[in-house]
């Protein structure tokens, strides 16, 4: 198998990490489509940066694909209507992070078509750099891997930086999640088109698609669409968690160390999730806005497991009414993967641009693994697992004593990206990641003297 990587003499995997059970039972199913729910709740802040500003009023009719909220400044992203309907309200609604946020509530017409009714094809090749960046912002594209950083801002590399390599992150190392894998397998042409667009926008002259070695059929699906000039290549990396993390994948592919607190552009790199790139390659030439995404529905509490196109704004309640197991009464719902995802505090939370998965478990099944924690036994398992080389045990003990400054200044709390490896391997069931999040929140909110 010729992966055409002449500029790579060798590559290594990252140190430490873990191997959780994959639970990827949805791998062999094609992507399907969820029907429209009766109502869509569209938060104006579905991205990092300033919330979008509404362009519609209550009672106004909108068409599928129509822009209904514009970007507010450079670091922002517009919102498009996922379905035909009428604006019912613009009001605060619950969102995934536990707070309420302003949202547009859209009542969907019963006969709403799945056809996108707004958007004009555009010649991407004829655009200059400024036009290309503006066009990427106009379609509302953000990072679909979970970070939701506006894609146009990430690809608009600062003048004092020069990017030579684009990394397409296709690792999807979280258990249960298979949405990226499905897009690589079913949309390889769109993925390559999106990579080309991202290369033009960032100035990169070459691209590497990194895929874990348990997804080799995705490599096989992409290979026929690779350009013959070798500007876009592929590489299989070791299946290990958290292989898909930015620093870890850079280490595995290029044997480079990204310093903590640094951006990949400092190494001449830019990284995008393959799902983001595939939709960029599909939507930008069509001039269509981002109105839906592929979401993995999985777990014992899902009666119709699989990967589905789900419109933004569909609430968890509407998803579970359609795909959930009615016998699963005491549910625990996780947004994203089980390692870094968030527990949903309400079924009224909507699917947004950053929702990669909806996992549903029966709380009664979780009782054995949510048992009481005990004191640290100093076994070192968390130290051996931490991909950042931190000492989670020491950080945990300092957190218990509220020594947050020492955690940050002497034990590098800020380098932790909350992957969950330490909590996963801890035999004492200490909720280390939750402790670290609380410490970070305290340090962020504390006002300087």
N, C-alpha and C positions, 0 to 999 in steps of 0.2 A: 504494500500500500504506500504510494508516494504522496506524502502530505505536503511536498514542495515547501520546505522551510530552510532554504539555503543560508539565510542570515542567522539561524539558530544553530550553534554548535552543540549545545546541550541544554537540557532543562531539568529542573529538580522539582520535587513537591515541597510543600511547606512543612515545617517542623510541628510535631504534636498533632492535635485534633482528635476526633473520635469517629466511630463507625456505628451510628445508630441504625436500627432496622429500617429499611427503606419504605415499607408499606405502600409501594407504588402500584396498587392493584388496578389503577385506571389506565395503565400504559397502552394496552392493546385496543382501546376504544377510540374511534374517530371523534373529532370535535363535533358537538351537537349544538343546538340553539334552544335557549329557554324562551318560552312565550312571554309577551309583555305582561307585566302586572297591571293592575288598575291604576296605580299611582306611582310616580317616581319622585324621589326626594334628592335634589341636586345641590349639595353644598357648594358655596362660592369659593371655598378654600379646599381644593382637591390637590394641592401642590405646595411645595416650599415657596415662600414669597408672599406677596400681597394677594388677598382674595380678589377674584374677578368682580366686576361691577355690572349689575343687571342692566340689560337693554330692553327688557320687556316689562309689561305691567299686568296686574291681576285682571283676568278676563280675556287676555289676548290669546289668540290662536297661534300655534307655532307648528312648523313642519319638521319632520325627522331630518336632522343634520343642520338645522338653522342655528346660527350663533345667537345665544340668548344672554350671554354675559361676556363682556370684553375684558381683556387683560388690563391690569392697572399697573403700568410701568414696565420696566425691562424684566424684572424677576417676578413674572406672573404668567398666567395662562388662561385663555378663554374657555367658556363652557358652551357646548352645543346640545341641542335638544335630541335625546335618544329616540324619541317617538313623536308621532303626530298627536296633538292634544291641545289643551287649554291651560293657561297658567292659573292655578287655584290659589296660591299664596306665595308670599316672600316673607319668610319668618324664621326665627331660630329653631333648629331641629337637632336632635342628638346625633353625634358623630363618634367615630371609633375610639378616639382618645379620651372619652369620658366627659367631654364638655358639650355644650350646645353651640352651634355655629349657624350663621345666616345661610338659608338655603332657598332655592326656587322649588316649589312643589308643583309638579305637572300632572294633571289628570289626563290619562291616556285615552284616546278615542278607541272604542271597541273594535273598530275596523281598521285600526292603524296598520299600515303596511310595513314590512321589514325592508322595503326598498328605501335607500337613502335619497331623499328628495331635493337636497341642497348640495351645491358644490359644482365647480366647473373644472374640467381637465386643464392642466397647466404644463408647460414645457419646462421641466426642471433643469434640463441641460442648458437652456438659454438664460437662466438667472445668474446674475453676478452674486458675489458673496453676501452683500447686504440684503438683497432680495431673497436669497435662499434662507438666511437666518430668520427674516421676517415671515416667510411662508411657513417655516416650521413652527413658529410661535402661533401663527394664525390658525393652524389645525388643532391647537391645544395639546400637542404632544409633550408628555412628561415621562420620566423614568418609571416604567411599569414593573420594575423589580421590587418596588416597595418604597424607594426613597422619594419618588415623585418630584425630583428636581426638574424644572423646566428644561426640555431637551435643547431648545435653541440657545439658552444661556450656557449650557455645558459645552456645546459645540462651538460657540463663539469664543475661541481661545484668546486670552489676553495678548496684546501686542508684544509684551516682553517674554512670551513663552512660544516655543515652536514644537508642534506635535508631529511625530513621524510615524507612530503606530496606533491604530485603533484596535482595541480588544473587544470582541463580541462575546459576552459572558453567557454561555449556554450550559453552565454546570448544574443549576437547579438542585443543590445538594440537600435542601430541606426534605425530610420525610413527607410522604403523601403527595407533594406537589408535582404535577406533570404538565402544567399549561405551557411552559416554555418548550419542553420536549415535543409536544404535539405541534406547535407552530413550526419548529425546525423541520419536523417530518412532513407536514402538510403544506407549508408555505415556504419552501426553500428559495424559489425565485424572488419572492417578495423580500426575504431576508437579505439576499445578495443585493437587491436593488436598494434596500435601506442602508446597507453597509457602504455602498458606493456614494449615496447621498451624504452620509455622515463623514466619510473620508473627504469629500469635497468641502463640506462646511468647516471641518476642523483643520484641514490642510495635511492630513495624514497621507502618506504615500503607500502604505501597506496596512493590511488588517489580518488579524489572527482570530479564528473562531475557536474558543476553548470549550471542549465538551468532555464530561466525565466518561471514563472508559466503560461504564455500564449502559451507555446510550449510543453504541456504535452504529445502529441502524439510522440514527439521525445523521451521522457522518456520511453514510451511504446515500441518504436522500439528498444531501447538499452537494456532494462531490461532483455530479454531472453539471452543476451550474457554476462551478468555480471558473474564473477567467484564466485563459491559457498563459497570460503574462506573469502569473504567480503573485499578483498584487494582493490577492485574498487567499489565505491558506487556512488549514485546519490543524488542530492538534488535540489528541486525546490525553487527558490528565487523569491522575489517580482519583478513584471514587472515595472521597473522604469529606467529612464535614469539619469546618465550613469552607470547602473548596471554592465556593462562589463568592466569598468575601473579596473585596477589592485587593487588599494587600496579599492575600493568600494566592489568588489567581495570578497576579503579577509575578510572585515568587515562583510559582509552578511553571509558568510559560516562559519567562525570561530570565529567571534566576537573579532578579533584581529585588532589592529591599526598599520599599517605600517608607521613608521615615514617618513616624507618628506625627499627625497634625499636618502632613503634606498632602498636596493634590497630585494625582498621576501626571498632570501636565509638567510638573517639575522634573519628571523623568522622560518627557517627550511622549507621553501616553495619554489616551483618553479611552474610557471604558463605557460600554453601553450594554444593557441587557438585550438578549436576542429577541424577546417579545417586543420591546420598544422598536428595535430596528426593523422587524418584519412589518409592523403596523406603519412605520414611517415609510417603508418602501411601497406599501399598499395605498395609503391615504394621500400622501403628498402629490403624486402625479395626478390623482383624481380630484385634488382640491377639496377633499372631504374632511370634516372634523372628526376628532376622536370621540365616539359616542358609546362605545362598548368595548369589552375586553374578554379574553378567555380566562375563566376562573375554574379552578379545580374544586369540585364538590366531593368530599370523601369523609371517611370515618364511619363507625358503627351506626351513627344516628342518621345516615343518609340512605334513603331507599333507592335513589337513582344516581349512584356514584358515576363520575365522569368529568370531562372538561367541557364547559359550555360557554358559548357567547352569551354574556349577560349584560343587559343595558345598564349604564350607570344610573344610580338612583333607585334600583330595585332594593327594597328593604330585606333584611334577613328574614323577617316574618313571611314575606311573599315568596322568597326562595324556598324556605322550609315547608311552607304550605304546599308547594309544588313538588319538591324533591325530597323532603324529609321523611323520616320514619315515624308514623303516628304513634307507634308503641314506645318511642323514646320520649318519655314525659319530662324527666329531669335532665335537661340538656345542659351541656357545657359546649359553647360555641367559640371556636378560635378563628380569628381573621388572620390569614397567612399560614405559615407553617407552624408546627408544634414547638420548634426551638426558639424562634424569634417573634412569633406571632403574638397577637393580643387577644385576651379573653373579652368577648363582647358583653357589655353590661346591659344591653337592651336589644330586643329584636327589631326595634325601629331604626337601628343603624342602617344606612344605605351602603350598597356596593359603590365604591369610588375608583378612581384611576389607579390607586395603590393596592387594591384588593386582589391578591393573587390566588387566594384559596379560602374556602369556607369549610372548616372541619367541625364535625359534630360528634360528640361523645356522650355516652350515658354517664351521668355523674356517679351512679352506683358502681360502674366499672372502674372509675378513677380513684375510688377510695383507697385501695391498697397502695397507690403511688402518691397520694397526697397526705400521707400519714404525718404524725408529729416528727419534728426534727430533734436531733440530739446534739450534744457538744462535739466540736471538731476533735477527731482522733489523730490528727497530724499524719495521715497516711500518705499525703503527697499526690493523691490521684488528681486533684484539681490542677496542681502545678504541672504534672505530666501531660494534661489535656489542653491547657490554655495555649491557643495558637499565637498569642502575643507575648508569651514568655513571662507573664505576670505571676504573682503569688496570690491567688484568690483566697487561700486560707488566711493569710495575714490581713488582707483587705477586709475579709469578713469579720475577723476579730476586732479590728479597728472600728468597723462600722457599728458593731454592737456596743462599743464604748463611745460612740458619737465623735470619734477622732477623725472628722472628715478632712480637715486640713492636712493631716499627716498622710491620709490615704492619697490625696492628690499630689502633695509635694514630694513625698519620699517613695511612694509605691505606685505612682503613675496611673492613678484611677482613670484619668482622661484617655488613656490608650485602650481601655476596655471598650469594645463595640457590642457588648451584651449578646454574644453568640449563644451563651447557655451551656457551653461545654463543661464548665466547672460544676454547675448545678446538676447536670446529667450524670456525672460520674461520682458525685458525693455520696458516700455510704451513710452519712448522717442526715441526709435529706435537708441540708441547710439551704434556704432559698437565697443563694449568693447573688444571683443577678438582680433580684428584687432589692436586696440590700444596697447594691451598687447604684441602682437607679435612684433610690431614695437619697443616697449621699450626693449624687450628681445634681439632683433637683434642689437640694439644700444649698449647694455651692452656687448654683445658677441664680437662685432667688435671693441669696443673701446680698444685701446692699453693702457697698464699700463704706468703710468708716470715714 
